[in-house]
Amino acid sequence: MQTTRFDDLVEKIKSLSSEEKEEIKFLIERYLIEERREEIYQNYKESLKELNKRKIEFGNNINRLKQMIEK
C-alpha cells in the first residue's frame, strides 16, 4: 500500500464513530490471529517434511538434547 493511500486510510478511520473503530479493531485482530495460525500451520507442515526426511528428531532425553544442541 502506498504511503498516501495509507495516510488517507488513517484519516478516514479517524473520522469514523467509536463503534466503527471498534469493529475495525476487532476485524484486524481476527485477521492477525488467522495469519498467525496459518504461519504456525505452515511451520508444522515443514517440520513434518523435515522429520520424514530425518533432518530433525524429537526427544525428551535431556542428555541427548544437550548433545544435539552442541552439534
N, CA, C and O atoms as a Tripos MOL2 file, in Angstrom:
@<TRIPOS>MOLECULE
protein
  284   283    71     0     0
PROTEIN
NO_CHARGES

@<TRIPOS>ATOM
      1 N           0.8510   -1.1770    0.0000 N.3       1 MET1
      2 CA          0.0000    0.0000    0.0000 C.3       1 MET1
      3 C           0.8970    1.2400    0.0000 C.2       1 MET1
      4 O           1.8590    1.3140    0.7650 O.2       1 MET1
      5 N           0.5930    2.1740   -0.8260 N.am      2 GLN2
      6 CA          1.3850    3.3990   -0.9110 C.3       2 GLN2
      7 C           1.1560    4.2590    0.3260 C.2       2 GLN2
      8 O           0.1030    4.1900    0.9600 O.2       2 GLN2
      9 N           2.1500    5.0640    0.6590 N.am      3 THR3
     10 CA          2.0710    5.8930    1.8590 C.3       3 THR3
     11 C           0.8660    6.8240    1.8260 C.2       3 THR3
     12 O           0.1580    6.9500    2.8250 O.2       3 THR3
     13 N           0.6260    7.4690    0.7120 N.am      4 THR4
     14 CA         -0.5140    8.3920    0.6550 C.3       4 THR4
     15 C          -1.8240    7.6490    0.8370 C.2       4 THR4
     16 O          -2.7390    8.1500    1.4890 O.2       4 THR4
     17 N          -1.9180    6.4750    0.2730 N.am      5 ARG5
     18 CA         -3.1340    5.6800    0.4630 C.3       5 ARG5
     19 C          -3.2830    5.2920    1.9290 C.2       5 ARG5
     20 O          -4.3820    5.3250    2.4840 O.2       5 ARG5
     21 N          -2.1710    4.9270    2.5430 N.am      6 PHE6
     22 CA         -2.2090    4.5630    3.9540 C.3       6 PHE6
     23 C          -2.6170    5.7670    4.8010 C.2       6 PHE6
     24 O          -3.4580    5.6570    5.6930 O.2       6 PHE6
     25 N          -2.0190    6.8970    4.5130 N.am      7 ASP7
     26 CA         -2.3670    8.1240    5.2430 C.3       7 ASP7
     27 C          -3.8410    8.4670    5.0720 C.2       7 ASP7
     28 O          -4.5100    8.8640    6.0260 O.2       7 ASP7
     29 N          -4.3370    8.3120    3.8560 N.am      8 ASP8
     30 CA         -5.7590    8.5640    3.5990 C.3       8 ASP8
     31 C          -6.6320    7.6070    4.4040 C.2       8 ASP8
     32 O          -7.6540    7.9980    4.9690 O.2       8 ASP8
     33 N          -6.2150    6.3700    4.4430 N.am      9 LEU9
     34 CA         -6.9620    5.3710    5.2000 C.3       9 LEU9
     35 C          -6.9930    5.7210    6.6840 C.2       9 LEU9
     36 O          -8.0370    5.6320    7.3300 O.2       9 LEU9
     37 N          -5.8520    6.1160    7.2120 N.am     10 VAL10
     38 CA         -5.7770    6.5000    8.6280 C.3      10 VAL10
     39 C          -6.7070    7.6760    8.9020 C.2      10 VAL10
     40 O          -7.4250    7.6850    9.9010 O.2      10 VAL10
     41 N          -6.6930    8.6420    8.0390 N.am     11 GLU11
     42 CA         -7.5660    9.8090    8.2170 C.3      11 GLU11
     43 C          -9.0400    9.4160    8.1640 C.2      11 GLU11
     44 O          -9.8520    9.9350    8.9300 O.2      11 GLU11
     45 N          -9.3760    8.5190    7.2770 N.am     12 LYS12
     46 CA        -10.7680    8.0620    7.1890 C.3      12 LYS12
     47 C         -11.1730    7.3180    8.4540 C.2      12 LYS12
     48 O         -12.2820    7.4890    8.9600 O.2      12 LYS12
     49 N         -10.2670    6.4930    8.9580 N.am     13 ILE13
     50 CA        -10.5650    5.7550   10.1860 C.3      13 ILE13
     51 C         -10.7640    6.7180   11.3470 C.2      13 ILE13
     52 O         -11.6600    6.5260   12.1680 O.2      13 ILE13
     53 N          -9.9460    7.7340   11.4170 N.am     14 LYS14
     54 CA        -10.0720    8.7210   12.4950 C.3      14 LYS14
     55 C         -11.4270    9.4160   12.4720 C.2      14 LYS14
     56 O         -11.9220    9.8540   13.5110 O.2      14 LYS14
     57 N         -12.0200    9.5160   11.2990 N.am     15 SER15
     58 CA        -13.3070   10.2070   11.1910 C.3      15 SER15
     59 C         -14.5040    9.3030   11.4970 C.2      15 SER15
     60 O         -15.6400    9.7760   11.5460 O.2      15 SER15
     61 N         -14.2590    8.0220   11.7020 N.am     16 LEU16
     62 CA        -15.3520    7.0920   11.9850 C.3      16 LEU16
     63 C         -15.8410    7.2420   13.4220 C.2      16 LEU16
     64 O         -15.1790    7.8330   14.2740 O.2      16 LEU16
     65 N         -17.0110    6.6890   13.6520 N.am     17 SER17
     66 CA        -17.5510    6.6830   15.0180 C.3      17 SER17
     67 C         -16.7490    5.6940   15.8670 C.2      17 SER17
     68 O         -16.0220    4.8530   15.3390 O.2      17 SER17
     69 N         -16.8900    5.8070   17.1660 N.am     18 SER18
     70 CA        -16.1900    4.8900   18.0760 C.3      18 SER18
     71 C         -16.6040    3.4470   17.8150 C.2      18 SER18
     72 O         -15.7760    2.5370   17.8450 O.2      18 SER18
     73 N         -17.8760    3.2520   17.5610 N.am     19 GLU19
     74 CA        -18.3770    1.9040   17.2900 C.3      19 GLU19
     75 C         -17.7350    1.3240   16.0220 C.2      19 GLU19
     76 O         -17.3570    0.1530   15.9970 O.2      19 GLU19
     77 N         -17.6170    2.1250   15.0000 N.am     20 GLU20
     78 CA        -16.9970    1.6680   13.7550 C.3      20 GLU20
     79 C         -15.5090    1.3860   13.9550 C.2      20 GLU20
     80 O         -14.9750    0.4260   13.3990 O.2      20 GLU20
     81 N         -14.8530    2.2090   14.7380 N.am     21 LYS21
     82 CA        -13.4360    1.9710   15.0390 C.3      21 LYS21
     83 C         -13.2540    0.6600   15.8010 C.2      21 LYS21
     84 O         -12.3200   -0.0980   15.5370 O.2      21 LYS21
     85 N         -14.1480    0.4040   16.7420 N.am     22 GLU22
     86 CA        -14.0830   -0.8450   17.5000 C.3      22 GLU22
     87 C         -14.2760   -2.0430   16.5730 C.2      22 GLU22
     88 O         -13.6060   -3.0630   16.7300 O.2      22 GLU22
     89 N         -15.1750   -1.9250   15.6250 N.am     23 GLU23
     90 CA        -15.4140   -3.0090   14.6720 C.3      23 GLU23
     91 C         -14.1740   -3.2510   13.8120 C.2      23 GLU23
     92 O         -13.8030   -4.3980   13.5650 O.2      23 GLU23
     93 N         -13.5410   -2.1880   13.3630 N.am     24 ILE24
     94 CA        -12.3110   -2.3250   12.5750 C.3      24 ILE24
     95 C         -11.2210   -2.9730   13.4230 C.2      24 ILE24
     96 O         -10.4960   -3.8460   12.9470 O.2      24 ILE24
     97 N         -11.1080   -2.5520   14.6610 N.am     25 LYS25
     98 CA        -10.1190   -3.1370   15.5730 C.3      25 LYS25
     99 C         -10.3690   -4.6340   15.7320 C.2      25 LYS25
    100 O          -9.4390   -5.4380   15.6710 O.2      25 LYS25
    101 N         -11.6280   -4.9970   15.9330 N.am     26 PHE26
    102 CA        -11.9970   -6.4020   16.0850 C.3      26 PHE26
    103 C         -11.6130   -7.1970   14.8340 C.2      26 PHE26
    104 O         -11.0350   -8.2790   14.9330 O.2      26 PHE26
    105 N         -11.9360   -6.6570   13.6690 N.am     27 LEU27
    106 CA        -11.6370   -7.3500   12.4160 C.3      27 LEU27
    107 C         -10.1330   -7.5140   12.2090 C.2      27 LEU27
    108 O          -9.6730   -8.5840   11.8080 O.2      27 LEU27
    109 N          -9.3810   -6.4790   12.4770 N.am     28 ILE28
    110 CA         -7.9250   -6.5550   12.3090 C.3      28 ILE28
    111 C          -7.3300   -7.5850   13.2610 C.2      28 ILE28
    112 O          -6.4450   -8.3480   12.8760 O.2      28 ILE28
    113 N          -7.8090   -7.6110   14.4970 N.am     29 GLU29
    114 CA         -7.3140   -8.6010   15.4540 C.3      29 GLU29
    115 C          -7.5980  -10.0080   14.9600 C.2      29 GLU29
    116 O          -6.7430  -10.8860   15.0740 O.2      29 GLU29
    117 N          -8.7890  -10.2370   14.4120 N.am     30 ARG30
    118 CA         -9.1480  -11.5590   13.8810 C.3      30 ARG30
    119 C          -8.2560  -11.9190   12.6950 C.2      30 ARG30
    120 O          -7.7850  -13.0520   12.5960 O.2      30 ARG30
    121 N          -8.0230  -10.9700   11.8030 N.am     31 TYR31
    122 CA         -7.1630  -11.2260   10.6430 C.3      31 TYR31
    123 C          -5.7450  -11.5770   11.0850 C.2      31 TYR31
    124 O          -5.1180  -12.4730   10.5190 O.2      31 TYR31
    125 N          -5.2440  -10.8760   12.0890 N.am     32 LEU32
    126 CA         -3.9000  -11.1680   12.5920 C.3      32 LEU32
    127 C          -3.8270  -12.5630   13.2080 C.2      32 LEU32
    128 O          -2.8420  -13.2790   13.0300 O.2      32 LEU32
    129 N          -4.8700  -12.9380   13.9270 N.am     33 ILE33
    130 CA         -4.9260  -14.2800   14.5180 C.3      33 ILE33
    131 C          -4.9380  -15.3320   13.4160 C.2      33 ILE33
    132 O          -4.2190  -16.3270   13.5020 O.2      33 ILE33
    133 N          -5.7450  -15.1220   12.3860 N.am     34 GLU34
    134 CA         -5.8050  -16.0650   11.2700 C.3      34 GLU34
    135 C          -4.4580  -16.1830   10.5700 C.2      34 GLU34
    136 O          -4.0350  -17.2860   10.2260 O.2      34 GLU34
    137 N          -3.7810  -15.0600   10.3550 N.am     35 GLU35
    138 CA         -2.4660  -15.0840    9.7170 C.3      35 GLU35
    139 C          -1.4680  -15.8640   10.5560 C.2      35 GLU35
    140 O          -0.6880  -16.6540   10.0240 O.2      35 GLU35
    141 N          -1.4900  -15.6480   11.8590 N.am     36 ARG36
    142 CA         -0.5610  -16.3490   12.7530 C.3      36 ARG36
    143 C          -0.8440  -17.8480   12.7560 C.2      36 ARG36
    144 O           0.0850  -18.6560   12.7430 O.2      36 ARG36
    145 N          -2.1220  -18.2210   12.7720 N.am     37 ARG37
    146 CA         -2.4700  -19.6420   12.7240 C.3      37 ARG37
    147 C          -1.9570  -20.2820   11.4440 C.2      37 ARG37
    148 O          -1.4310  -21.3950   11.4670 O.2      37 ARG37
    149 N          -2.1110  -19.5850   10.3370 N.am     38 GLU38
    150 CA         -1.6340  -20.1040    9.0550 C.3      38 GLU38
    151 C          -0.1160  -20.2560    9.0690 C.2      38 GLU38
    152 O           0.4160  -21.2420    8.5590 O.2      38 GLU38
    153 N           0.5730  -19.2940    9.6440 N.am     39 GLU39
    154 CA          2.0310  -19.3690    9.7490 C.3      39 GLU39
    155 C           2.4490  -20.5730   10.5940 C.2      39 GLU39
    156 O           3.3770  -21.2970   10.2330 O.2      39 GLU39
    157 N           1.7690  -20.7830   11.7070 N.am     40 ILE40
    158 CA          2.0680  -21.9300   12.5770 C.3      40 ILE40
    159 C           1.8120  -23.2290   11.8330 C.2      40 ILE40
    160 O           2.6050  -24.1670   11.9160 O.2      40 ILE40
    161 N           0.7000  -23.2820   11.1030 N.am     41 TYR41
    162 CA          0.3600  -24.4860   10.3420 C.3      41 TYR41
    163 C           1.4110  -24.7680    9.2700 C.2      41 TYR41
    164 O           1.8070  -25.9190    9.0860 O.2      41 TYR41
    165 N           1.8660  -23.7400    8.5640 N.am     42 GLN42
    166 CA          2.8930  -23.9280    7.5340 C.3      42 GLN42
    167 C           4.2010  -24.4110    8.1630 C.2      42 GLN42
    168 O           4.8750  -25.2730    7.5990 O.2      42 GLN42
    169 N           4.5610  -23.8680    9.3180 N.am     43 ASN43
    170 CA          5.7600  -24.3280   10.0280 C.3      43 ASN43
    171 C           5.6210  -25.7840   10.4510 C.2      43 ASN43
    172 O           6.5790  -26.5530   10.3820 O.2      43 ASN43
    173 N           4.4260  -26.1560   10.8880 N.am     44 TYR44
    174 CA          4.1490  -27.5410   11.2780 C.3      44 TYR44
    175 C           4.3350  -28.4730   10.0840 C.2      44 TYR44
    176 O           4.9790  -29.5160   10.2000 O.2      44 TYR44
    177 N           3.7680  -28.0960    8.9340 N.am     45 LYS45
    178 CA          3.8990  -28.9310    7.7370 C.3      45 LYS45
    179 C           5.3620  -29.0660    7.3200 C.2      45 LYS45
    180 O           5.8020  -30.1500    6.9370 O.2      45 LYS45
    181 N           6.1090  -27.9780    7.3920 N.am     46 GLU46
    182 CA          7.5320  -28.0190    7.0460 C.3      46 GLU46
    183 C           8.2920  -28.9170    8.0190 C.2      46 GLU46
    184 O           9.1840  -29.6590    7.6070 O.2      46 GLU46
    185 N           7.9500  -28.8570    9.2950 N.am     47 SER47
    186 CA          8.5980  -29.7150   10.2940 C.3      47 SER47
    187 C           8.3170  -31.1840   10.0190 C.2      47 SER47
    188 O           9.2000  -32.0280   10.1690 O.2      47 SER47
    189 N           7.0860  -31.4920    9.6160 N.am     48 LEU48
    190 CA          6.7560  -32.8830    9.2900 C.3      48 LEU48
    191 C           7.5780  -33.3770    8.1010 C.2      48 LEU48
    192 O           8.0540  -34.5120    8.1000 O.2      48 LEU48
    193 N           7.7420  -32.5260    7.0930 N.am     49 LYS49
    194 CA          8.5620  -32.9070    5.9390 C.3      49 LYS49
    195 C           9.9880  -33.1930    6.3820 C.2      49 LYS49
    196 O          10.5800  -34.1930    5.9780 O.2      49 LYS49
    197 N          10.5400  -32.3130    7.2140 N.am     50 GLU50
    198 CA         11.9100  -32.4980    7.6910 C.3      50 GLU50
    199 C          12.0260  -33.7280    8.5780 C.2      50 GLU50
    200 O          13.0360  -34.4310    8.5440 O.2      50 GLU50
    201 N          11.0020  -33.9860    9.3650 N.am     51 LEU51
    202 CA         11.0020  -35.1780   10.2070 C.3      51 LEU51
    203 C          11.0060  -36.4280    9.3410 C.2      51 LEU51
    204 O          11.7430  -37.3750    9.6160 O.2      51 LEU51
    205 N          10.1860  -36.4350    8.2950 N.am     52 ASN52
    206 CA         10.1300  -37.5860    7.3930 C.3      52 ASN52
    207 C          11.4390  -37.7910    6.6440 C.2      52 ASN52
    208 O          11.7790  -38.9220    6.2950 O.2      52 ASN52
    209 N          12.1720  -36.7240    6.3940 N.am     53 LYS53
    210 CA         13.4710  -36.8210    5.7210 C.3      53 LYS53
    211 C          14.5950  -37.0520    6.7290 C.2      53 LYS53
    212 O          15.7690  -37.1060    6.3660 O.2      53 LYS53
    213 N          14.2200  -37.1870    7.9840 N.am     54 ARG54
    214 CA         15.1660  -37.4020    9.0870 C.3      54 ARG54
    215 C          16.1300  -36.2270    9.2600 C.2      54 ARG54
    216 O          17.2560  -36.4090    9.7240 O.2      54 ARG54
    217 N          15.6900  -35.0220    8.8870 N.am     55 LYS55
    218 CA         16.5120  -33.8320    9.1020 C.3      55 LYS55
    219 C          16.3680  -33.3140   10.5290 C.2      55 LYS55
    220 O          17.2370  -32.6000   11.0300 O.2      55 LYS55
    221 N          15.2670  -33.6780   11.1770 N.am     56 ILE56
    222 CA         15.0570  -33.2870   12.5730 C.3      56 ILE56
    223 C          14.6040  -34.5080   13.3520 C.2      56 ILE56
    224 O          14.1180  -35.4800   12.7750 O.2      56 ILE56
    225 N          14.7650  -34.4510   14.6510 N.am     57 GLU57
    226 CA         14.2660  -35.5150   15.5130 C.3      57 GLU57
    227 C          13.7830  -34.8990   16.8180 C.2      57 GLU57
    228 O          14.2510  -33.8470   17.2530 O.2      57 GLU57
    229 N          12.8400  -35.5870   17.4180 N.am     58 PHE58
    230 CA         12.2750  -35.1220   18.6750 C.3      58 PHE58
    231 C          12.6790  -36.0890   19.7790 C.2      58 PHE58
    232 O          12.8740  -37.2800   19.5370 O.2      58 PHE58
    233 N          12.7990  -35.5690   20.9730 N.am     59 GLY59
    234 CA         13.1320  -36.4350   22.0840 C.3      59 GLY59
    235 C          12.9650  -35.7180   23.4070 C.2      59 GLY59
    236 O          12.8140  -34.4980   23.4620 O.2      59 GLY59
    237 N          12.9950  -36.5090   24.4800 N.am     60 ASN60
    238 CA         12.8690  -35.9200   25.8070 C.3      60 ASN60
    239 C          14.0200  -36.3320   26.7210 C.2      60 ASN60
    240 O          13.9840  -36.0510   27.9190 O.2      60 ASN60
    241 N          15.0420  -36.9960   26.1740 N.am     61 ASN61
    242 CA         16.2290  -37.3510   26.9350 C.3      61 ASN61
    243 C          17.1140  -36.1140   27.0080 C.2      61 ASN61
    244 O          17.6380  -35.6680   25.9880 O.2      61 ASN61
    245 N          17.2840  -35.5570   28.1990 N.am     62 ILE62
    246 CA         17.9820  -34.2840   28.3680 C.3      62 ILE62
    247 C          19.4310  -34.3580   27.8960 C.2      62 ILE62
    248 O          19.9410  -33.4040   27.3100 O.2      62 ILE62
    249 N          20.0970  -35.4850   28.1480 N.am     63 ASN63
    250 CA         21.4930  -35.6160   27.7090 C.3      63 ASN63
    251 C          21.5860  -35.6420   26.1900 C.2      63 ASN63
    252 O          22.4960  -35.0470   25.6130 O.2      63 ASN63
    253 N          20.6590  -36.3220   25.5440 N.am     64 ARG64
    254 CA         20.6380  -36.3770   24.0730 C.3      64 ARG64
    255 C          20.3360  -34.9900   23.5060 C.2      64 ARG64
    256 O          20.9280  -34.5840   22.5060 O.2      64 ARG64
    257 N          19.4270  -34.2750   24.1370 N.am     65 LEU65
    258 CA         19.0970  -32.9270   23.6770 C.3      65 LEU65
    259 C          20.3070  -32.0020   23.7830 C.2      65 LEU65
    260 O          20.5560  -31.1940   22.8870 O.2      65 LEU65
    261 N          21.0580  -32.1200   24.8770 N.am     66 LYS66
    262 CA         22.2690  -31.3080   25.0360 C.3      66 LYS66
    263 C          23.2810  -31.6260   23.9400 C.2      66 LYS66
    264 O          23.9270  -30.7250   23.4050 O.2      66 LYS66
    265 N          23.4160  -32.9130   23.6070 N.am     67 GLN67
    266 CA         24.3310  -33.3100   22.5370 C.3      67 GLN67
    267 C          23.8870  -32.7180   21.2030 C.2      67 GLN67
    268 O          24.7160  -32.2640   20.4150 O.2      67 GLN67
    269 N          22.5990  -32.7220   20.9560 N.am     68 MET68
    270 CA         22.0680  -32.1920   19.7000 C.3      68 MET68
    271 C          22.3390  -30.6940   19.5900 C.2      68 MET68
    272 O          22.6360  -30.1940   18.5050 O.2      68 MET68
    273 N          22.2390  -29.9810   20.7040 N.am     69 ILE69
    274 CA         22.4760  -28.5370   20.7000 C.3      69 ILE69
    275 C          23.9410  -28.2390   20.4170 C.2      69 ILE69
    276 O          24.2600  -27.2750   19.7210 O.2      69 ILE69
    277 N          24.8300  -29.0630   20.9560 N.am     70 GLU70
    278 CA         26.2660  -28.8280   20.8100 C.3      70 GLU70
    279 C          26.7770  -29.1150   19.4070 C.2      70 GLU70
    280 O          27.8750  -28.6790   19.0590 O.2      70 GLU70
    281 N          26.0200  -29.8290   18.5980 N.am     71 LYS71
    282 CA         26.4650  -30.1730   17.2350 C.3      71 LYS71
    283 C          26.5810  -28.9670   16.3680 C.2      71 LYS71
    284 O          26.9410  -29.0810   15.1960 O.2      71 LYS71
@<TRIPOS>BOND
     1     1     2 1
     2     2     3 1
     3     3     4 2
     4     3     5 am
     5     5     6 1
     6     6     7 1
     7     7     8 2
     8     7     9 am
     9     9    10 1
    10    10    11 1
    11    11    12 2
    12    11    13 am
    13    13    14 1
    14    14    15 1
    15    15    16 2
    16    15    17 am
    17    17    18 1
    18    18    19 1
    19    19    20 2
    20    19    21 am
    21    21    22 1
    22    22    23 1
    23    23    24 2
    24    23    25 am
    25    25    26 1
    26    26    27 1
    27    27    28 2
    28    27    29 am
    29    29    30 1
    30    30    31 1
    31    31    32 2
    32    31    33 am
    33    33    34 1
    34    34    35 1
    35    35    36 2
    36    35    37 am
    37    37    38 1
    38    38    39 1
    39    39    40 2
    40    39    41 am
    41    41    42 1
    42    42    43 1
    43    43    44 2
    44    43    45 am
    45    45    46 1
    46    46    47 1
    47    47    48 2
    48    47    49 am
    49    49    50 1
    50    50    51 1
    51    51    52 2
    52    51    53 am
    53    53    54 1
    54    54    55 1
    55    55    56 2
    56    55    57 am
    57    57    58 1
    58    58    59 1
    59    59    60 2
    60    59    61 am
    61    61    62 1
    62    62    63 1
    63    63    64 2
    64    63    65 am
    65    65    66 1
    66    66    67 1
    67    67    68 2
    68    67    69 am
    69    69    70 1
    70    70    71 1
    71    71    72 2
    72    71    73 am
    73    73    74 1
    74    74    75 1
    75    75    76 2
    76    75    77 am
    77    77    78 1
    78    78    79 1
    79    79    80 2
    80    79    81 am
    81    81    82 1
    82    82    83 1
    83    83    84 2
    84    83    85 am
    85    85    86 1
    86    86    87 1
    87    87    88 2
    88    87    89 am
    89    89    90 1
    90    90    91 1
    91    91    92 2
    92    91    93 am
    93    93    94 1
    94    94    95 1
    95    95    96 2
    96    95    97 am
    97    97    98 1
    98    98    99 1
    99    99   100 2
   100    99   101 am
   101   101   102 1
   102   102   103 1
   103   103   104 2
   104   103   105 am
   105   105   106 1
   106   106   107 1
   107   107   108 2
   108   107   109 am
   109   109   110 1
   110   110   111 1
   111   111   112 2
   112   111   113 am
   113   113   114 1
   114   114   115 1
   115   115   116 2
   116   115   117 am
   117   117   118 1
   118   118   119 1
   119   119   120 2
   120   119   121 am
   121   121   122 1
   122   122   123 1
   123   123   124 2
   124   123   125 am
   125   125   126 1
   126   126   127 1
   127   127   128 2
   128   127   129 am
   129   129   130 1
   130   130   131 1
   131   131   132 2
   132   131   133 am
   133   133   134 1
   134   134   135 1
   135   135   136 2
   136   135   137 am
   137   137   138 1
   138   138   139 1
   139   139   140 2
   140   139   141 am
   141   141   142 1
   142   142   143 1
   143   143   144 2
   144   143   145 am
   145   145   146 1
   146   146   147 1
   147   147   148 2
   148   147   149 am
   149   149   150 1
   150   150   151 1
   151   151   152 2
   152   151   153 am
   153   153   154 1
   154   154   155 1
   155   155   156 2
   156   155   157 am
   157   157   158 1
   158   158   159 1
   159   159   160 2
   160   159   161 am
   161   161   162 1
   162   162   163 1
   163   163   164 2
   164   163   165 am
   165   165   166 1
   166   166   167 1
   167   167   168 2
   168   167   169 am
   169   169   170 1
   170   170   171 1
   171   171   172 2
   172   171   173 am
   173   173   174 1
   174   174   175 1
   175   175   176 2
   176   175   177 am
   177   177   178 1
   178   178   179 1
   179   179   180 2
   180   179   181 am
   181   181   182 1
   182   182   183 1
   183   183   184 2
   184   183   185 am
   185   185   186 1
   186   186   187 1
   187   187   188 2
   188   187   189 am
   189   189   190 1
   190   190   191 1
   191   191   192 2
   192   191   193 am
   193   193   194 1
   194   194   195 1
   195   195   196 2
   196   195   197 am
   197   197   198 1
   198   198   199 1
   199   199   200 2
   200   199   201 am
   201   201   202 1
   202   202   203 1
   203   203   204 2
   204   203   205 am
   205   205   206 1
   206   206   207 1
   207   207   208 2
   208   207   209 am
   209   209   210 1
   210   210   211 1
   211   211   212 2
   212   211   213 am
   213   213   214 1
   214   214   215 1
   215   215   216 2
   216   215   217 am
   217   217   218 1
   218   218   219 1
   219   219   220 2
   220   219   221 am
   221   221   222 1
   222   222   223 1
   223   223   224 2
   224   223   225 am
   225   225   226 1
   226   226   227 1
   227   227   228 2
   228   227   229 am
   229   229   230 1
   230   230   231 1
   231   231   232 2
   232   231   233 am
   233   233   234 1
   234   234   235 1
   235   235   236 2
   236   235   237 am
   237   237   238 1
   238   238   239 1
   239   239   240 2
   240   239   241 am
   241   241   242 1
   242   242   243 1
   243   243   244 2
   244   243   245 am
   245   245   246 1
   246   246   247 1
   247   247   248 2
   248   247   249 am
   249   249   250 1
   250   250   251 1
   251   251   252 2
   252   251   253 am
   253   253   254 1
   254   254   255 1
   255   255   256 2
   256   255   257 am
   257   257   258 1
   258   258   259 1
   259   259   260 2
   260   259   261 am
   261   261   262 1
   262   262   263 1
   263   263   264 2
   264   263   265 am
   265   265   266 1
   266   266   267 1
   267   267   268 2
   268   267   269 am
   269   269   270 1
   270   270   271 1
   271   271   272 2
   272   271   273 am
   273   273   274 1
   274   274   275 1
   275   275   276 2
   276   275   277 am
   277   277   278 1
   278   278   279 1
   279   279   280 2
   280   279   281 am
   281   281   282 1
   282   282   283 1
   283   283   284 2
@<TRIPOS>SUBSTRUCTURE
     1 MET1         2 RESIDUE 1 A MET
     2 GLN2         6 RESIDUE 1 A GLN
     3 THR3        10 RESIDUE 1 A THR
     4 THR4        14 RESIDUE 1 A THR
     5 ARG5        18 RESIDUE 1 A ARG
     6 PHE6        22 RESIDUE 1 A PHE
     7 ASP7        26 RESIDUE 1 A ASP
     8 ASP8        30 RESIDUE 1 A ASP
     9 LEU9        34 RESIDUE 1 A LEU
    10 VAL10       38 RESIDUE 1 A VAL
    11 GLU11       42 RESIDUE 1 A GLU
    12 LYS12       46 RESIDUE 1 A LYS
    13 ILE13       50 RESIDUE 1 A ILE
    14 LYS14       54 RESIDUE 1 A LYS
    15 SER15       58 RESIDUE 1 A SER
    16 LEU16       62 RESIDUE 1 A LEU
    17 SER17       66 RESIDUE 1 A SER
    18 SER18       70 RESIDUE 1 A SER
    19 GLU19       74 RESIDUE 1 A GLU
    20 GLU20       78 RESIDUE 1 A GLU
    21 LYS21       82 RESIDUE 1 A LYS
    22 GLU22       86 RESIDUE 1 A GLU
    23 GLU23       90 RESIDUE 1 A GLU
    24 ILE24       94 RESIDUE 1 A ILE
    25 LYS25       98 RESIDUE 1 A LYS
    26 PHE26      102 RESIDUE 1 A PHE
    27 LEU27      106 RESIDUE 1 A LEU
    28 ILE28      110 RESIDUE 1 A ILE
    29 GLU29      114 RESIDUE 1 A GLU
    30 ARG30      118 RESIDUE 1 A ARG
    31 TYR31      122 RESIDUE 1 A TYR
    32 LEU32      126 RESIDUE 1 A LEU
    33 ILE33      130 RESIDUE 1 A ILE
    34 GLU34      134 RESIDUE 1 A GLU
    35 GLU35      138 RESIDUE 1 A GLU
    36 ARG36      142 RESIDUE 1 A ARG
    37 ARG37      146 RESIDUE 1 A ARG
    38 GLU38      150 RESIDUE 1 A GLU
    39 GLU39      154 RESIDUE 1 A GLU
    40 ILE40      158 RESIDUE 1 A ILE
    41 TYR41      162 RESIDUE 1 A TYR
    42 GLN42      166 RESIDUE 1 A GLN
    43 ASN43      170 RESIDUE 1 A ASN
    44 TYR44      174 RESIDUE 1 A TYR
    45 LYS45      178 RESIDUE 1 A LYS
    46 GLU46      182 RESIDUE 1 A GLU
    47 SER47      186 RESIDUE 1 A SER
    48 LEU48      190 RESIDUE 1 A LEU
    49 LYS49      194 RESIDUE 1 A LYS
    50 GLU50      198 RESIDUE 1 A GLU
    51 LEU51      202 RESIDUE 1 A LEU
    52 ASN52      206 RESIDUE 1 A ASN
    53 LYS53      210 RESIDUE 1 A LYS
    54 ARG54      214 RESIDUE 1 A ARG
    55 LYS55      218 RESIDUE 1 A LYS
    56 ILE56      222 RESIDUE 1 A ILE
    57 GLU57      226 RESIDUE 1 A GLU
    58 PHE58      230 RESIDUE 1 A PHE
    59 GLY59      234 RESIDUE 1 A GLY
    60 ASN60      238 RESIDUE 1 A ASN
    61 ASN61      242 RESIDUE 1 A ASN
    62 ILE62      246 RESIDUE 1 A ILE
    63 ASN63      250 RESIDUE 1 A ASN
    64 ARG64      254 RESIDUE 1 A ARG
    65 LEU65      258 RESIDUE 1 A LEU
    66 LYS66      262 RESIDUE 1 A LYS
    67 GLN67      266 RESIDUE 1 A GLN
    68 MET68      270 RESIDUE 1 A MET
    69 ILE69      274 RESIDUE 1 A ILE
    70 GLU70      278 RESIDUE 1 A GLU
    71 LYS71      282 RESIDUE 1 A LYS
